[in-house]
Amino acid sequence: MEASLIDQVTVNTLFIVWAVYLLSRLRQDQSFTARSVILKFLGSILFELSLSSFTHFLQSTWWTRSLEIGCLHAALLLMYVASEQLLNNRPYLPLMKHRLVPLMLFFIACGTAIGALDEQNLGAFLIDPAFRVTPLYTISYFWNYGLQFWFVVLTLKLYIQSLGRYAVLTYLTRRLICIASFSLAACALCAAEINLLLFLFGKKSWHLQLSQITLVGETLALWLLVAGFTIPQDVMERIIQPLEDSLAWRKWLQHDLLYALHQRMIQIVPCVHLPYDELQDIRVLIEVSDARQVIWSHVPLTHPLTAREEADYLLSLLQQSIVMEAPGIYQPARTRKRNVLKHNLAVARRLKRYERQGHISDLSLLNRKPSGRQPLLRSGVSESWPLYNRGFSVVCSGKDEK
């Protein structure tokens, strides 16, 4: 982020607010690991505030430009290392022992040296439309903005990879806010690099619009980043309470669907059911999978099973009151969806629809004992597959067709 492109009052205020929050956390968290993470974030903020001071209170010379570039990249480096330690819950590790820090420091040193050799500020072409771009200026511009983009993308990757580790919705929301922040920062840096490319090709009419995009993107990114860390936990809980209620309702509906599917499955294959007084959710999924294996071992299905196919076939079995006590001779079909839970829910929703349409009896009538009908064996394959003519790829052997 080029400091000259951002409203410094807003930036400094946000960084000071973030620093005050981190200092309060530093007093509360006595863990050595937590304190090391907080100190890295504080160091990043200190570098950013130093960058602002160098920009406004010192004349532009080779050593002030070197300090600006070095402080900016050092801030991004500390933010990346702190984010990795925080998200992966790693113990304290000296900076120089980090696998990427030596390489990053080498790139920072190269960018600082190139920036010191160049006599112009990186945003000079935005101020003067007649500015002549030199090869050294071009190298310095793309090197430094490219390095910033690399730091931002690495940090964004850390946050995306850590999403699956958070079960608490408030923590997940904070991570999503940070992902939005770093995504905006990456887009703003891309806009800054595209801006110089268009300037080099003579498209000078776009550079003001792209500079505004860079300004707005970086400012919003900083707002979101500070908000993701500093919003109080009780405020965050009140904000996401409607979402938690919605997810709880959706989970209850899925629970009801799975139990309904389980009741239908054990009506057809009662041998897989264990008579627990309080059946656990995991046992429901196990018995549904066991019943599916028994049911589809009687059908020579050659393609992955869809939810609609299974629901239609279960409908036919339920309408005929067929009960299976033993597996068949065929390899059970696999589901088309890799997520078995989503497949089960899709089958349960379709069976619910058939129940509302009156094609099968209500679940409350399932307390009766299973019928004494014989298990479905080889001779019953074609009889138990009334949907054979609906386009399914079923190949029966000659023995089964007799």
C-alpha positions in Angstrom: 0.0 0.0 0.0 1.5 3.3 -1.0 1.1 5.7 1.8 0.5 8.7 -0.4 -2.6 7.1 -1.9 -4.5 6.8 1.4 -6.1 9.4 3.7 -3.5 9.5 6.5 -5.8 10.8 9.2 -8.1 7.8 8.7 -5.2 5.4 8.5 -3.5 6.7 11.6 -6.7 6.7 13.6 -7.5 3.1 12.6 -4.0 2.0 13.5 -4.1 3.7 16.9 -7.5 2.1 17.7 -6.0 -1.3 16.7 -2.9 -0.7 18.8 -5.0 0.3 21.9 -7.1 -2.9 21.5 -3.9 -5.0 21.2 -2.4 -3.4 24.3 -5.5 -4.2 26.2 -5.3 -7.8 25.1 -1.6 -7.9 26.0 -2.6 -7.2 29.6 -5.3 -9.9 29.6 -3.4 -12.7 27.8 -0.6 -14.1 29.9 0.2 -16.9 27.5 3.7 -16.6 26.0 2.4 -17.7 22.6 -0.5 -15.2 22.6 1.8 -12.4 23.7 4.2 -13.1 20.9 1.4 -12.9 18.4 0.2 -9.6 19.8 3.7 -8.1 19.8 4.1 -9.0 16.2 0.9 -7.2 15.3 2.0 -4.2 17.4 5.3 -4.2 15.6 3.5 -4.1 12.3 1.4 -1.1 13.4 4.5 0.7 14.6 6.1 0.3 11.2 3.0 1.6 9.5 2.9 4.7 11.8 6.6 5.2 11.2 5.9 5.1 7.5 3.3 7.9 7.9 5.7 10.0 9.9 8.5 9.6 7.3 6.1 10.6 4.5 4.8 13.8 6.1 7.6 15.2 8.3 10.8 14.4 6.3 11.9 15.6 2.9 12.0 13.0 0.1 15.6 11.8 -0.1 17.1 8.5 -1.0 17.3 7.4 2.7 13.7 8.5 3.5 12.5 6.6 0.5 14.4 3.6 1.7 12.9 3.9 5.2 9.4 4.2 3.7 9.7 1.1 1.6 11.5 -0.9 4.3 8.9 0.0 7.0 6.0 -0.8 4.7 7.3 -4.2 3.7 8.4 -5.0 7.3 4.9 -4.2 8.5 3.4 -6.7 5.9 6.0 -9.3 6.8 5.2 -9.1 10.5 1.5 -9.2 9.8 2.0 -12.4 7.7 4.1 -14.1 10.4 1.7 -13.1 13.2 -1.3 -14.3 11.2 0.3 -17.7 10.5 1.1 -18.1 14.2 -2.4 -17.1 15.2 -4.3 -19.1 12.7 -2.2 -22.3 13.0 -1.9 -22.0 16.8 1.9 -22.4 16.6 4.3 -21.8 19.5 6.8 -19.0 19.5 9.4 -19.2 16.8 12.2 -16.7 16.2 11.7 -14.7 13.0 14.9 -15.8 11.3 14.0 -19.5 11.9 10.8 -19.1 9.9 11.1 -20.9 6.6 10.0 -17.9 4.5 11.4 -14.9 6.4 15.0 -15.0 5.1 13.7 -15.1 1.5 11.2 -12.3 2.2 14.0 -10.2 3.8 16.1 -10.7 0.7 13.3 -9.4 -1.5 12.6 -6.5 0.9 16.3 -5.5 0.8 16.3 -5.6 -3.0 13.1 -3.5 -3.2 14.6 -1.0 -0.7 17.8 -0.7 -2.7 16.0 -0.2 -6.0 13.7 2.4 -4.3 16.7 4.3 -3.0 18.3 4.4 -6.4 15.2 5.8 -8.0 14.8 9.5 -7.4 11.0 9.6 -7.8 8.2 8.7 -5.4 6.2 5.7 -6.5 3.0 7.8 -7.0 4.7 10.5 -9.0 3.0 9.7 -12.3 -0.4 10.2 -10.7 0.4 13.8 -9.9 2.2 14.9 -13.1 0.5 13.7 -16.4 3.7 14.7 -18.2 5.9 12.5 -16.0 8.5 10.5 -17.9 8.7 6.9 -16.7 12.3 5.6 -16.6 13.3 1.9 -16.6 14.5 2.2 -13.0 11.2 3.8 -11.9 9.3 1.0 -13.6 11.3 -1.7 -12.0 11.0 -0.1 -8.6 7.2 0.4 -9.0 6.4 -3.2 -10.1 8.9 -4.8 -7.7 7.6 -3.0 -4.6 3.9 -3.3 -5.5 4.4 -6.9 -6.6 6.1 -7.7 -3.3 3.2 -6.1 -1.4 0.8 -8.1 -3.5 2.7 -11.3 -2.6 2.6 -10.6 1.1 -1.2 -9.9 0.9 -1.9 -13.1 -1.1 0.1 -15.2 1.3 -1.8 -13.9 4.2 -5.1 -14.3 2.4 -4.2 -17.9 1.7 -3.6 -18.5 5.4 -7.1 -17.2 6.3 -8.8 -19.2 3.6 -7.1 -22.4 4.7 -8.1 -21.8 8.3 -11.8 -21.5 7.7 -12.6 -25.1 8.2 -11.0 -25.1 11.7 -13.6 -22.8 13.3 -16.8 -24.2 14.6 -17.8 -21.1 16.6 -19.7 -18.8 14.3 -18.2 -15.6 15.8 -14.7 -16.7 15.1 -15.7 -17.8 11.6 -17.3 -14.4 11.0 -14.1 -12.6 12.1 -12.0 -14.7 9.7 -14.5 -13.9 6.8 -14.1 -10.2 7.5 -10.3 -10.5 7.4 -10.6 -12.5 4.1 -12.7 -9.7 2.7 -10.2 -7.2 3.9 -7.2 -8.9 2.3 -9.2 -9.6 -0.9 -9.9 -5.8 -1.3 -6.2 -5.1 -0.6 -5.1 -7.5 -3.3 -7.6 -6.0 -5.8 -6.4 -2.5 -4.9 -2.7 -3.5 -5.5 -3.7 -5.0 -8.8 -5.4 -1.8 -9.8 -2.2 0.2 -8.8 -0.1 -2.0 -11.1 -2.6 -1.9 -14.0 -2.6 1.9 -13.6 1.1 2.2 -14.4 0.7 -0.3 -17.3 -2.0 1.8 -18.9 0.1 4.9 -18.3 3.0 3.3 -20.1 0.8 2.4 -23.1 -0.5 6.0 -23.3 -3.9 5.4 -21.7 -3.6 8.3 -19.4 -7.4 9.0 -19.1 -7.9 6.0 -16.8 -5.2 6.7 -14.2 -7.3 9.0 -12.0 -10.2 6.5 -11.8 -7.8 3.6 -11.0 -6.0 5.7 -8.4 -9.4 6.3 -6.7 -10.2 2.5 -6.9 -6.8 1.9 -5.2 -7.5 4.6 -2.5 -11.0 3.3 -1.7 -10.0 -0.4 -1.8 -7.0 0.1 0.6 -9.0 2.3 3.0 -11.9 -0.2 3.1 -9.5 -3.1 3.5 -8.0 -1.4 6.5 -11.4 -0.6 8.0 -12.4 -4.3 7.6 -9.1 -5.6 9.0 -9.3 -3.4 12.1 -13.0 -4.3 12.6 -12.4 -8.0 12.3 -10.0 -7.8 15.3 -11.5 -5.1 17.5 -15.3 -5.7 17.4 -16.2 -6.8 21.0 -17.3 -10.4 21.3 -20.7 -9.6 22.8 -21.4 -7.2 20.0 -20.4 -9.8 17.4 -22.7 -12.3 19.1 -25.7 -10.0 18.9 -24.9 -9.2 15.2 -24.9 -12.8 14.2 -27.7 -14.0 16.4 -30.3 -14.0 13.6 -27.9 -16.1 11.5 -27.3 -18.5 14.4 -31.1 -18.9 14.8 -31.5 -19.6 11.1 -28.7 -22.2 11.1 -30.2 -23.8 14.2 -33.6 -24.1 12.4 -32.0 -25.5 9.3 -30.1 -28.0 11.4 -33.3 -29.1 13.1 -35.0 -29.6 9.7 -32.1 -31.7 8.5 -32.3 -33.7 11.7 -36.0 -34.4 11.1 -35.3 -35.4 7.5 -32.6 -37.8 8.4 -34.7 -39.5 11.0 -37.6 -39.8 8.5 -35.2 -41.4 6.0 -33.9 -43.7 8.7 -37.5 -44.9 9.5 -38.1 -45.6 5.8 -34.9 -47.5 5.4 -35.3 -49.7 8.4 -38.9 -50.4 7.3 -37.3 -52.1 4.2 -34.2 -53.5 5.9 -35.1 -54.0 9.6 -32.1 -56.2 10.3 -29.7 -53.2 10.4 -31.6 -51.5 13.2 -30.5 -51.7 16.8 -33.3 -51.1 19.3 -31.8 -48.1 21.1 -34.1 -46.1 23.3 -32.3 -42.9 22.4 -30.8 -43.3 18.9 -27.8 -41.1 18.4 -27.5 -39.1 15.2 -24.3 -40.9 14.2 -26.2 -44.2 14.5 -28.9 -43.0 12.2 -26.3 -42.3 9.5 -24.7 -45.7 10.0 -28.0 -47.6 9.8 -29.0 -45.6 6.7 -25.7 -46.5 5.0 -26.0 -50.1 6.0 -29.6 -50.3 4.7 -28.5 -48.7 1.4 -25.8 -51.3 1.0 -28.3 -54.1 1.5 -31.0 -52.6 -0.8 -28.7 -51.8 -3.7 -26.9 -55.1 -3.5 -30.0 -56.6 -5.1 -29.9 -54.3 -8.2 -27.1 -54.5 -10.9 -26.8 -50.7 -11.2 -23.9 -49.6 -13.4 -23.9 -45.9 -12.8 -23.6 -43.6 -9.7 -26.8 -43.4 -7.8 -28.7 -40.1 -7.8 -31.0 -38.9 -5.0 -34.0 -39.0 -7.3 -33.3 -42.6 -8.4 -33.0 -43.8 -4.8 -36.1 -42.0 -3.7 -38.1 -43.4 -6.5 -36.8 -46.9 -5.9 -37.5 -46.7 -2.1 -41.0 -45.5 -3.0 -41.6 -48.6 -5.1 -40.3 -50.9 -2.3 -42.4 -49.2 0.3 -45.5 -49.4 -1.9 -45.0 -53.1 -2.3 -44.1 -53.6 1.4 -40.9 -55.4 0.5 -38.6 -56.4 3.4 -35.0 -57.4 2.9 -33.2 -59.6 5.5 -30.1 -60.5 3.6 -27.8 -58.8 1.1 -27.9 -59.6 -2.6 -25.2 -60.7 -5.1 -24.3 -57.3 -6.7 -21.9 -54.6 -5.7 -23.9 -51.8 -4.1 -24.1 -48.6 -6.2 -22.2 -45.6 -5.0 -23.8 -42.2 -4.7 -23.2 -39.6 -7.2 -22.7 -36.9 -4.5 -19.5 -37.4 -2.6 -21.1 -35.8 0.5 -23.3 -38.7 1.7 -25.1 -36.4 4.2 -26.3 -34.1 1.3 -27.4 -37.2 -0.6 -29.3 -38.5 2.4 -31.0 -35.1 2.8 -32.0 -34.9 -0.9 -33.5 -38.4 -0.7 -35.4 -37.6 2.5 -36.8 -34.4 1.0 -38.1 -36.3 -2.0 -39.7 -39.0 0.1 -41.3 -36.3 2.2 -42.8 -34.9 -1.0 -44.1 -38.3 -2.0 -45.6 -38.7 1.5 -47.4 -35.3 1.2 -48.7 -36.4 -2.2 -50.2 -39.6 -0.7 -47.9 -42.1 -2.5 -46.8 -43.6 0.8 -48.2 -43.8 4.3 -47.4 -41.4 7.0 -44.4 -42.2 9.3 -46.7 -42.5 12.3 -48.0 -45.7 10.8 -44.6 -47.3 10.8 -44.8 -48.8 14.3 -46.4 -52.0 12.9 -44.1 -55.1 12.6 -42.5 -55.7 9.2 -44.3 -58.1 6.9 -43.2 -61.7 6.6 -42.4 -61.3 2.9 -39.4 -63.2 1.7 -36.1 -61.4 1.2 -35.5 -60.0 -2.3 -33.1 -62.4 -4.0 -32.0 -63.1 -7.5 -35.4 -64.0 -8.9 -36.9 -60.8 -7.5 -34.5 -58.3 -9.3 -36.7 -57.5 -12.2 -39.8 -57.5 -10.1 -38.3 -55.1 -7.5 -37.1 -52.7 -10.2 -40.3 -51.2 -11.6 -38.3 -48.2 -12.8 -36.3 -50.3 -15.3 -38.1 -48.7 -18.3 -37.4 -45.1 -17.0 -33.9 -44.9 -18.5 -31.8 -46.6 -15.9 -28.7 -48.5 -17.1 -29.6 -51.9 -15.6 -28.2 -55.0 -17.1 -29.7 -58.3 -15.8 -28.1 -61.6 -16.4 -30.1 -64.3 -18.2 -30.6 -66.2 -15.0 -32.2 -63.2 -13.4 -34.6 -62.6 -16.2 -36.1 -66.1 -16.0 
